[in-house]
């Protein structure tokens, strides 16, 4: 059973998702689709889509067509959603601007009857998907996840990792293996520091055993498991330069460690 969203009759979603169980923000990772940019000129439609995505723990920013390129240039996004009818701007124009600066996945949507030529041109210009007709927000979210799954599968080859993670103002880059503090200072990481932090960031809020972390950091099996404690202590000190690093990596007594931070994947 579906219902229409207040303030924007053509946007709707399934009611079975309405009652998500609340969790503590400190332990719940951000939605797997990462940071989303929504380019939508109609205020009611923008509010409806933003509300829907935020209710599903997505990190999303809304803007108009004139502001889209500035947003792309000033912060990383994992996905961009663009209304193909952007007032005086065409969504295709916005797509051209984005593709001139970024390879971020873009999904176009058009709240009207299918326009085959427009859809073909959009895909040829680099859109990753194009939805036509009254916008079903459940489908939009499913297609967003499918688009990012395809992108992630493409990273399973030997090519260097891209993206990284953002957590509590910190950023870890896979490409450079560089950790940047909330103040913008680069923190030097050893190979073991990087692999340990990456293992924790992959499973925020989940207690990880010492053995799991030893394997993730590729430490030799014959090393006593307390050696991972030394690595954690060293990493805590580096994160502690912000004055709150120890609170990110918490000890699970007799078991291992857990990363208590809100984590957002970067693409």
N, C-alpha and C positions, 0 to 999 in steps of 0.2 A: 504494500500500500504506500502511495506517495502523497506528498502534500506540497502545496505551493509555498514559497518563502515570502514572508511579509515584505512589502515594499518593492517587490520585483517578481511579478507573477510568473515569468517564464523560467525562473530558476527554482529547481526543486530537488529534493533528495529523500532517501528512504528513511523512515522513522525508526527502523531498528537500530540505527547508529546514535540515536539521540541521547541515550543514557549511558555515557562512558563512565567507568569507575574512576573517581579522582585519585591522583597519586601525589606524593610529595615532589615538588619541582626539583629538589636537590638530587633525587635518585632516578628520575624518569628521563631517558634520552629524548632529544628532539626527534620529530618525525623523520623517517628515513629519507624522505624526499629532500631534506635539507632546506636551505633558504630559497624562498620563491618570490619572484617579482610579478605582480599582477598589473598589467597595463589595461586600464578600463576607464573610459571617460564618463560613463553614466554613474552618478553618485550612488543611487539605490542599488544598482547592480554590483558596484564595487564593494559596498558595505555587506551585501548578502554573501558574495563569494569570500571576502575576507573572513566574515564570521564563520562560515562553514569550515574553511581551512584551519582557522585558529582553534575551533572546537575539536579538531582532530590533531591537535598538538603540532601543527605546521608553523614554521617561522615564515611569515609572509608580510611583504610590504606592498602597498597599493600606490599607484601613481597614474597620471595622465600621459598621453603620448608625448607631449613636449618634454616631460621629465624623464622619460625612459632611458635615454642614452646616458644622462648624467648619473642615474642610479647604477647602471652597468659599469661605468667608469670608476665609480668611487667605492664599490664594495662587491664582493664575489657572490654569485647566485648559482644554485644548482639547476634552476629551471625558471623559465619565463613564460607566463601565460598572457596572450595578447588578443584582445577583441579585434577581429578583422575590420570592424566598423568603428574607427576611433575618431569620431567627429569630423573635423576638417582634415585630419590625417587618415590615411589608409593604414590598416594593420600591416599591409605589405611594405609600406614606407618605413614603419617602425622596424619590421623584420630586416629590411635592407640595412638600416642603421646599425642594428645589433650585429648582424653578420659582418659588417665592416670592422668591428672591434672585438668580437668574441665568438667562441664556438659553443657557448652555453646552449643547452637544449631549449627549443622554443615550440610551444603548442599554440596554434591559432584556433580561435573558435568564432563562430558566426551565428548570431541569434536570429536566424531566419532560414528560409528554404535553401537547399543546396545550390551552390553556384559552382558548377564543375570547373569552369575555366579559372576562376579565382582560386579554387583549391589546388588545381594543378600548378598554377604559377607560384602559389605559396610554398608548395613542396619543392618545386624547382629552385626557389630562392633560398632554400635551406631550412624550412620549417620541419620539425620532426614529426608533427601530426597536425591534422586539421579537422576540427569537429564542426558539423553544420546542423542546423535545426535548433529547436528549443533546448537550452543547455541543461543537461542532466549532470548535476554536480558529483554524484556518485561515479558516473562514467568519466568525468573529467579527472577526478582523483585517481581512478584506476588506470587511465591512460598515462597520467603523469608517472605513476609508479612503474608502469610497463616500459615507458621511455627510458627511465633511469636504470631499470634492470638491464635493458639492452646495452646501455652505455657501460654499466659495471661489468657485464660479461665480456665486453670488448677489452677490458683491462686485465683479463686473466692471461693474456699472452705475456711474453718476456719483456715487453716494452716497459720503460721506467714508469713508476707510479705517478699519477697526477693528483691534484687536490690535497686533501689533508683533513684536519679537524680544527674546529674552534670550540673552546671551552672556557667559560668564566673570563672572557676577555683575552685569553691566550690563543695563539694560532700555531699549529704544527703543519709544516709543509712537507709533503712526501717527496716532491721533486728535489728540493734542496736539503731535506732532513734538517730544517732549521726551525727552531722554536722562538716565537716572538712574544714578548711579555705584553700585558695590557698597555704599558707605557710606550710600546714600540721598540723596546730594546731587544736585540738578538741575544739569546742564551745559547751558549755552545753545548752541544750534546755529543757524547761519545756514541759509537755504534750500539752498545748495550743500553745506554740511556734511551736512545731513539726507539729501539725495538720493544723495550719495556713499556715506555709511554704509549706507543702505538697499540700494544696488546691491551692495555687498560682502557684506551679510548675506544677500541672496537667493542667493548662490552661494559659500558657505563652502568653503574648500579648493580652489577652482577659480581658476587664474590668469586674471586679466582684463586685457585690453590697455588701453593708455591711450585708444585710440580708443573702445573699448566704454564706458569710464568717462566720457569726454567726452559721448558720446551719452546715457548714463544720467542725467547731471547736466544735460543740455540746454544745454551750453555751445555757443557759436557755432563752426561748423566752421572759421572762418578764424583761430581762436586757435591758437597753436602748442601742440603736444601736451604740452610741458613745463609748461604752466600747470596741468595736472592734478596735477603733482608738488607744486606750491604748496598746492593743496587738501588733498592727502594729508598733507603736513607739518603743516598747521594742524589737521587732524583727529587726527593722531597726538599732537599736543601736548595736545589736550583729553582724549583717552583716557589720555594719559600722566600725568594727575593721580593715577591709581591707583598709579603707579610701575612699571607694566608695559605701558603702552599701545603702545609701539613694537613689541612682540612680536606684537600682534594683526594689524597690517597689514605684511606683508613684501614686499620689493621682488623682483620677477622681472626680473633684469637684462636690459636691452634689450627688454623686452616690456611689463611693467605691474606689477600688484600682486595679492596674494592675501591673503584674510582667514584667518589661522591660528587659528581659535577654534571651539569647539563651540557651535553655534547651535541655539536652540529657538524655533520659532514660537509666538506667543501669539495667542489667538483671543478 
